[in-house]
Amino acid sequence: MSTDRYLITAEEIAKSDGIRKTHFLNPQAQRINKSLGDQTGLTGFGFHIIEVEPGFETTEHHRHHHEDECIYVLKGTATAFIGDESFEIKAGDFIGYRRGGLAHSIRNTGSEVFRCIVVGERLAHDVGDYTRLNKRIYRNAGLPWTLVDHDDLEKVGGNAGKK
């Protein structure tokens, strides 16, 4: 991450190969990621241009308990899954995923590369649910991410530890 770079030109962005990523829980979630925020030293939120080939997904279906996230479609068509509903999306569409809201994911159902901007907060901690897999992930600053099955969660209530 650079703290002394402020500008990335359109030409540099176009020439960048980005980083090919596959989601650790979903081999169908494959994308090219250009993390422009990282390249300019942003720490409070991530700003990414991602590209997804036809038939692939952006990520595993998930929701965040503490972070907002949004998508702006630049090119192509896809299907956005939000909760139990699906929506056809295209260039110029915007999706806002609020913290604590519905689980979401996108599948490129079009015939060309789907390209969008993804912006998300980067809090010191977050809790996310992979609702289709019944798993929860925890992120706390300085600690490794922790993944658990929903069946292994124990609810202790608001008075846990009090006598």
C-alpha positions as CSV (number, residue, x, y, z in Angstrom):
1,M,0.0,0.0,0.0
2,S,1.3,3.4,-0.9
3,T,0.8,6.5,1.2
4,D,2.5,8.9,-1.3
5,R,0.5,8.2,-4.4
6,Y,-2.7,10.2,-5.0
7,L,-3.4,9.8,-8.7
8,I,-3.8,6.8,-11.0
9,T,-4.5,7.8,-14.5
10,A,-7.2,6.2,-16.7
11,E,-4.4,4.9,-18.9
12,E,-2.7,3.2,-16.0
13,I,-6.0,1.6,-14.9
14,A,-6.7,0.4,-18.4
15,K,-3.2,-1.2,-18.7
16,S,-3.4,-2.8,-15.2
17,D,-3.9,-6.6,-15.3
18,G,-5.3,-6.5,-11.7
19,I,-5.2,-9.5,-9.4
20,R,-7.1,-12.7,-10.2
21,K,-9.0,-13.8,-7.1
22,T,-11.1,-16.8,-6.3
23,H,-13.3,-16.7,-3.1
24,F,-12.0,-19.2,-0.5
25,L,-15.6,-20.7,-0.1
26,N,-16.8,-20.5,-3.6
27,P,-14.7,-21.7,-6.6
28,Q,-17.4,-20.2,-9.0
29,A,-16.6,-16.7,-7.5
30,Q,-13.7,-15.7,-9.7
31,R,-12.8,-12.1,-10.6
32,I,-10.1,-9.7,-11.7
33,N,-9.7,-7.1,-8.9
34,K,-8.1,-3.7,-9.4
35,S,-7.8,-2.3,-5.9
36,L,-7.3,1.4,-6.6
37,G,-7.9,2.4,-3.0
38,D,-5.0,0.2,-1.9
39,Q,-2.7,1.7,-4.5
40,T,-3.4,5.2,-3.2
41,G,-3.1,4.3,0.5
42,L,-6.8,4.5,1.5
43,T,-7.5,2.7,4.8
44,G,-11.1,3.6,5.7
45,F,-12.7,2.0,2.8
46,G,-11.8,-0.2,-0.2
47,F,-12.4,1.0,-3.8
48,H,-12.1,-1.7,-6.4
49,I,-12.9,-2.2,-10.1
50,I,-13.7,-5.8,-10.6
51,E,-14.3,-7.8,-13.8
52,V,-16.2,-11.1,-13.9
53,E,-16.4,-13.5,-16.8
54,P,-19.8,-14.9,-18.0
55,G,-21.1,-17.7,-15.7
56,F,-19.0,-16.6,-12.7
57,E,-19.9,-14.8,-9.5
58,T,-18.4,-11.8,-7.7
59,T,-18.3,-13.5,-4.2
60,E,-20.0,-16.0,-2.0
61,H,-23.5,-14.9,-1.0
62,H,-23.0,-13.0,2.3
63,R,-24.0,-10.1,4.5
64,H,-22.1,-7.8,6.8
65,H,-23.2,-7.0,10.3
66,H,-21.1,-3.8,10.7
67,E,-20.0,-2.6,7.3
68,D,-21.7,-0.8,4.4
69,E,-20.9,-1.9,0.8
70,C,-22.0,-0.7,-2.6
71,I,-21.8,-1.5,-6.3
72,Y,-21.9,0.7,-9.4
73,V,-22.2,-1.2,-12.7
74,L,-19.9,0.0,-15.4
75,K,-20.3,-2.6,-18.2
76,G,-22.3,-5.8,-18.9
77,T,-25.4,-7.4,-17.4
78,A,-25.7,-9.7,-14.5
79,T,-28.1,-11.0,-11.8
80,A,-27.9,-9.5,-8.4
81,F,-29.2,-11.7,-5.6
82,I,-30.4,-9.7,-2.6
83,G,-32.0,-11.8,0.2
84,D,-34.3,-14.2,-1.6
85,E,-34.9,-12.0,-4.6
86,S,-33.0,-11.6,-7.9
87,F,-32.7,-8.5,-10.0
88,E,-31.3,-8.1,-13.5
89,I,-28.7,-5.3,-13.4
90,K,-26.9,-3.3,-16.2
91,A,-24.5,-0.4,-16.7
92,G,-25.5,2.6,-14.7
93,D,-27.2,0.7,-11.9
94,F,-26.3,1.2,-8.3
95,I,-26.8,-1.2,-5.4
96,G,-26.3,-0.1,-1.7
97,Y,-25.8,-2.9,0.8
98,R,-26.3,-1.5,4.3
99,R,-24.8,-3.0,7.4
100,G,-27.1,-5.6,8.9
101,G,-29.1,-5.8,5.7
102,L,-29.8,-8.7,3.4
103,A,-27.3,-11.2,2.1
104,H,-26.1,-10.4,-1.4
105,S,-24.1,-11.6,-4.4
106,I,-23.9,-11.1,-8.2
107,R,-23.6,-13.7,-11.0
108,N,-22.6,-12.6,-14.5
109,T,-25.6,-14.0,-16.5
110,G,-24.7,-11.9,-19.5
111,S,-22.6,-12.8,-22.6
112,E,-19.7,-10.3,-22.0
113,V,-17.4,-9.4,-19.1
114,F,-19.3,-7.8,-16.2
115,R,-17.4,-4.7,-14.9
116,C,-18.3,-2.8,-11.8
117,I,-17.0,-0.6,-8.9
118,V,-17.2,-2.1,-5.5
119,V,-16.8,0.2,-2.4
120,G,-16.8,-1.1,1.1
121,E,-15.9,0.0,4.6
122,R,-12.8,-1.3,6.3
123,L,-13.6,-1.3,10.0
124,A,-11.3,-2.8,12.6
125,H,-13.9,-5.5,13.1
126,D,-16.7,-7.0,11.2
127,V,-19.0,-10.1,11.4
128,G,-20.3,-11.6,8.2
129,D,-22.7,-14.4,7.4
130,Y,-22.4,-16.7,4.4
131,T,-26.1,-17.5,4.6
132,R,-26.2,-20.2,2.0
133,L,-23.4,-22.1,3.7
134,N,-24.6,-21.5,7.3
135,K,-21.2,-20.0,8.2
136,R,-20.1,-16.9,10.1
137,I,-16.8,-15.1,9.7
138,Y,-15.3,-12.7,12.3
139,R,-12.6,-10.1,11.6
140,N,-10.8,-8.3,14.5
141,A,-7.9,-6.0,14.0
142,G,-4.6,-7.8,14.4
143,L,-6.1,-11.3,14.7
144,P,-6.6,-13.9,12.0
145,W,-10.1,-14.2,10.5
146,T,-12.3,-16.8,12.2
147,L,-14.8,-18.9,10.4
148,V,-17.5,-21.0,12.3
149,D,-20.6,-23.0,11.4
150,H,-23.8,-21.4,12.5
151,D,-24.7,-24.7,14.3
152,D,-21.6,-24.2,16.6
153,L,-22.7,-20.7,17.7
154,E,-23.9,-20.4,21.3
155,K,-26.2,-17.6,22.2
156,V,-25.4,-16.3,25.7
157,G,-27.7,-13.2,25.8
158,G,-27.1,-9.7,27.1
159,N,-26.3,-10.8,30.7
160,A,-23.6,-13.3,29.9
161,G,-20.9,-13.3,32.6
162,K,-22.9,-11.3,35.1
163,K,-23.6,-12.7,38.5
